[in-house]
């Protein structure tokens, strides 16, 4: 009987730490919020999920809030403004 070896591909949401924030990082975060209706994350959760430093996370989140893609709830969670499940 032949053995099949499956090698899992790396998840798209795990990004290598970078000096600056690339457009692909922003695109991945937008995509993930779009793919997961109802997703609510804190800044700390965003940092861990996408492997961002504290300053990178703050810059990304602040940029996405400024452009109207994310909003912060009264409880401190971030959600997409396109999400109708709130």
ABEGO torsion letter per residue (X at the ends): XBBBBBBBBBBAABBBBBABBBAAAAAAAAAAAAABBGBBBBAAAAAAAAGBBAAAAAAAAAAAAAAGABBBBAAGBBBBAABAAX
